[in-house]
Amino acid sequence: TYRAGRTAAEADVDAHPTRAAAEKAAFAAINIRAHVGVPLVKNGAFVAGLAVHADRPRAWTPTEVAVTEDTAERTWAA
């Protein structure tokens, strides 16, 4: 998803139907239950990413996702 330049927003990492138990445990170890990940792809190459996490399930709003995307672009520009 990142290399394709698409934002990933997940409301509950434990609810993902194909996520392995080890991956769920890794998220739990760092207190992540929900996340938005924004890749920055420049000239066809993944160069950076910005992630926002929550410690409990969270339904990310379109506005929150857009603000995260805008922050990623502004950070890169800076």
Backbone bond lengths (Angstrom), bond angles and torsions (degrees), N, CA, C in turn:
res aa  C-N    CA-C-N  psi(-1)  N-CA   C-N-CA  omega(-1)  CA-C   N-CA-C  phi
1 T - - - 1.451 - - 1.521 110.55 -
2 Y 1.339 116.38 -45.99 1.470 119.63 -178.98 1.520 111.46 -62.11
3 R 1.306 117.34 -48.91 1.474 120.09 -176.88 1.516 111.96 -62.80
4 A 1.322 116.49 -25.30 1.462 121.09 177.31 1.522 111.07 -82.03
5 G 1.334 117.10 -6.45 1.456 120.74 178.02 1.511 114.76 83.02
6 R 1.321 117.20 18.54 1.468 120.59 -178.29 1.527 111.23 -101.85
7 T 1.314 115.45 137.04 1.457 121.99 175.74 1.518 109.45 -72.24
8 A 1.324 115.23 140.49 1.464 121.11 176.00 1.518 108.44 -114.44
9 A 1.317 116.71 126.02 1.460 121.84 175.19 1.517 107.68 -124.40
10 E 1.310 115.80 124.22 1.459 120.21 -176.75 1.520 109.06 -127.89
11 A 1.321 116.28 123.23 1.462 121.65 -175.79 1.525 112.98 -77.39
12 D 1.343 117.74 -29.07 1.470 120.75 -178.98 1.519 108.80 -155.36
13 V 1.320 116.02 106.64 1.466 119.58 -176.88 1.526 111.79 -63.33
14 D 1.325 117.77 -27.24 1.473 120.12 178.86 1.519 112.84 -72.66
15 A 1.317 117.84 -19.12 1.468 121.31 -177.44 1.522 113.06 -88.65
16 H 1.325 117.86 -4.89 1.467 120.87 -178.62 1.528 108.57 -65.18
17 P 1.332 117.86 124.25 1.466 120.50 -170.71 1.530 115.32 -68.08
18 T 1.307 119.08 -23.69 1.465 119.36 -177.31 1.529 113.20 -114.36
19 R 1.311 117.95 7.72 1.472 120.75 -179.34 1.519 109.67 -72.44
20 A 1.317 115.45 130.38 1.460 121.61 179.64 1.526 110.86 -70.02
21 A 1.313 115.48 153.23 1.460 121.11 179.71 1.526 111.22 -58.51
22 A 1.316 117.94 -37.43 1.466 121.19 179.94 1.522 111.13 -64.80
23 E 1.324 117.04 -37.27 1.462 120.07 178.54 1.528 110.52 -70.04
24 K 1.332 116.73 -40.10 1.466 119.97 175.93 1.525 110.25 -61.03
25 A 1.319 116.58 -40.43 1.460 121.06 179.01 1.519 111.01 -65.19
26 A 1.323 117.24 -37.62 1.470 120.79 178.52 1.530 110.47 -64.25
27 F 1.328 116.96 -43.07 1.460 119.90 176.17 1.533 109.92 -62.33
28 A 1.323 117.72 -44.40 1.463 121.66 -178.81 1.528 111.14 -61.88
29 A 1.314 116.99 -36.67 1.466 121.28 -178.33 1.523 112.45 -62.53
30 I 1.327 116.47 -25.93 1.474 119.85 179.10 1.539 111.31 -114.29
31 N 1.338 114.68 22.15 1.467 123.01 173.81 1.530 113.91 56.64
32 I 1.317 117.20 43.26 1.470 121.02 176.00 1.517 108.81 -110.12
33 R 1.336 115.34 123.09 1.461 120.62 173.22 1.521 111.67 -116.32
34 A 1.340 116.53 -22.66 1.467 120.37 179.25 1.522 107.31 -143.79
35 H 1.339 115.89 151.99 1.464 118.08 -179.95 1.521 111.72 -156.73
36 V 1.323 113.78 157.14 1.463 122.54 167.87 1.521 105.18 -123.46
37 G 1.308 116.69 128.72 1.461 121.34 178.03 1.515 109.73 -121.64
38 V 1.322 115.68 127.19 1.464 121.19 -178.63 1.527 108.67 -117.46
39 P 1.329 117.53 115.88 1.456 119.67 176.63 1.524 110.58 -85.26
40 L 1.299 115.94 148.95 1.458 120.88 171.17 1.515 106.76 -112.41
41 V 1.312 115.02 114.22 1.464 121.88 179.23 1.513 107.00 -112.51
42 K 1.314 115.85 120.69 1.461 121.80 -179.07 1.520 108.62 -123.97
43 N 1.320 115.88 128.70 1.468 121.97 -178.38 1.522 111.90 52.51
44 G 1.334 115.34 38.50 1.454 121.06 176.41 1.512 115.47 80.49
45 A 1.335 118.43 4.57 1.460 121.01 -178.52 1.531 110.46 -121.31
46 F 1.311 116.02 137.97 1.454 121.39 173.99 1.521 107.63 -69.61
47 V 1.343 116.91 122.70 1.459 120.30 -177.04 1.527 112.92 -115.88
48 A 1.310 118.06 -24.52 1.458 120.58 -178.98 1.523 109.13 -168.75
49 G 1.315 114.69 168.97 1.450 119.80 175.96 1.517 109.92 -147.02
50 L 1.304 115.36 151.85 1.458 121.75 175.59 1.517 107.51 -121.83
51 A 1.328 116.41 130.52 1.457 120.60 179.94 1.520 110.03 -124.50
52 V 1.321 115.19 141.38 1.456 123.35 174.57 1.523 105.85 -120.86
53 H 1.330 115.91 132.88 1.459 120.71 -175.52 1.519 111.43 -121.47
54 A 1.325 115.03 156.58 1.460 122.10 171.34 1.526 108.15 -131.99
55 D 1.318 116.77 148.40 1.460 120.44 -176.76 1.525 113.50 -89.32
56 R 1.322 115.93 4.23 1.464 120.70 175.71 1.528 107.88 -144.28
57 P 1.314 118.17 161.90 1.460 119.06 178.31 1.530 110.86 -53.63
58 R 1.324 115.35 142.54 1.462 120.41 -176.46 1.528 109.28 -152.09
59 A 1.305 115.73 129.02 1.463 121.12 174.82 1.529 107.12 -86.99
60 W 1.325 116.39 102.13 1.468 120.98 -178.42 1.517 109.83 -67.26
61 T 1.317 116.74 133.09 1.462 120.29 178.37 1.525 109.32 -81.86
62 P 1.315 117.10 157.62 1.463 119.49 175.27 1.533 112.34 -56.77
63 T 1.322 116.79 -34.94 1.467 120.47 178.55 1.531 110.76 -65.82
64 E 1.318 117.66 -43.44 1.470 120.93 178.90 1.525 111.29 -62.39
65 V 1.315 116.13 -41.59 1.462 119.66 178.17 1.529 110.03 -64.67
66 A 1.324 117.10 -43.81 1.469 121.07 179.85 1.528 111.72 -63.17
67 V 1.330 117.26 -40.45 1.465 120.49 178.16 1.529 109.95 -64.16
68 T 1.320 117.31 -39.79 1.465 120.97 178.45 1.529 110.12 -64.34
69 E 1.330 117.15 -43.37 1.465 120.56 177.44 1.527 111.32 -62.30
70 D 1.322 116.46 -43.57 1.460 120.89 179.55 1.532 110.70 -63.74
71 T 1.319 116.35 -41.29 1.472 120.40 178.26 1.521 110.96 -61.59
72 A 1.317 117.32 -41.99 1.466 120.69 178.58 1.525 110.70 -60.87
73 E 1.314 116.93 -46.21 1.471 119.86 179.98 1.522 111.95 -65.11
74 R 1.314 116.24 -41.46 1.477 119.95 -179.59 1.536 111.01 -66.82
75 T 1.320 116.36 -37.50 1.456 120.25 178.30 1.516 110.38 -64.53
76 W 1.315 116.72 -42.61 1.465 120.60 178.25 1.531 110.16 -62.96
77 A 1.310 116.07 -43.31 1.471 120.07 -178.64 1.523 111.57 -63.82
78 A 1.321 116.54 -32.87 1.462 120.32 -179.62 1.504 110.85 -71.99
